[in-house]
């Protein structure tokens, strides 16, 4: 059968868009950065150019994909900016945002660690895409779960109750509109030994409030018998909006988390689940991350200086927000001095075990690297690349990132298949986790695994198992090759013609 004009036009537009994005991300932006610098070429910079090409090309593919790949977008956006462009400027000038410096050999090994993780992720994603037609006995039923109105209302009540109980202990409402510097100083002065408990209390406020708002907006609406639910929704909605504006605002909360809340709310909307709308939204997010993010820490400190616009290269080499590559370098130097620590892999999954019961519990990787570098400020990142490398070297990096790539691609494919179903776990959790990846990848694991557990478990608890008809068939015909009419009629009869 000869393809029609519409069938042939789409691939051409896709190839043209891919070429434009690749030209921008792989050529123009790196050249713009290097052009403004007095570059010093070496082995590490050569490998870093490969990293930039890899991450830029992968991000371009996600931005032009025929499916909305939220997990893939979050991963490649972080990799391109924090481990692609930023290290390119650092290695070209030998200038870094923090004081600890390593030799050329450690810098070269660092680039190999980064590229090994990226290659493993790409390989895992490719394998998962080849097996996408096969059903998953775990992920499919999990992501097909539907919101339970009763459980959503219980969560809303719990979030408001937690606010009443915990906000006074956090310093009252005014404490949530102080700068992070002032809030941290006040907390340290009031409870020097209770920093961890205070942090968990803050997450116990933020995460349930966020999920209560998202779930209340997306809880399924019924044609009849829904008067009580509609009334409660309109009563609770303004309260939850006000609560989230208080506990999840970008003034007192880290920008990565405040951004996750906002983007998850936006990208969980039904009109952004389609490929075309997602591509536009993702392109806007990428532009904001590149242009606006460096200046978004305006409320972080008490003394706010006027915003000074500088080049991307200067931001990458002077702003501590881009220390991910330098922290990986510090970890490589740590391994050269102290060797690998396989037992550290037990720390994140067993984060809830108190140190009193586990005297040998591993230290937070970010704190460990800060001590090795001699920093006085220990609240630093430890990207997933260096945490896995510190466990067992390149084999653990390859194994972990290969698994992440395969699972992430599988989740994106399942969300695409469920995109027309309202109130599913896939519609809500995937966007939230996709953007929270920036926190997860930046690390450290010990610091974020508690909030991550809350982020994942709460939506699972407020959903219930879907019926057998919740998932479309795995081998359903694609939009570009519609099934014959008789086959569609047979499929409609087998499912009872129901639309959920």
Buried (B, 14 or more C-beta within 10 A) or exposed (E): EEEEEEEEEEEEEEEEBBEEBBEBBBEEBBEEBBEBBEBEEBBBBEBBBBBBBBBBBBBBBBBBBBBBBBBBBBBBBBBBBBBBBBBBBBBBBBBBBBEBBBEEEBBBBBBBBBBBBBBBBBBBBEBBBEEBEEEBEEBBBBBBBBBBBEBBBBBBEBBBEBBEEBBEBBBEEEBBBBBBEBBBEBBEEEEEEEEEEBBBBBBBBBBBBBBBBBBBBBBBEEEEEBEEBEEBBEEBBEBBBEBBEBBBBBBBBEBBBBBBBBBBBBBBBEEBBBBEBBBEBBBEBBEEBBEEBBEBBEBBEEEEEEEEEEEBBBBBBBBEBBBBBBBBBBBBBBBEEEEEBEEBBBBBEEBEEEEEEEEEBBBBBBBBBBEBBEBEEEEBBBBBBBBBBBBBBBEBBBBBBBEBBBBBBBBBBBBBBBBBBBBBBBBBBBBBBBBBBBBBBBBBBBBBBBBBBBBBEBBEEBBEEBEEEBBBEBEEEEEEEEEEEEEEEEBEEEBEEEEB
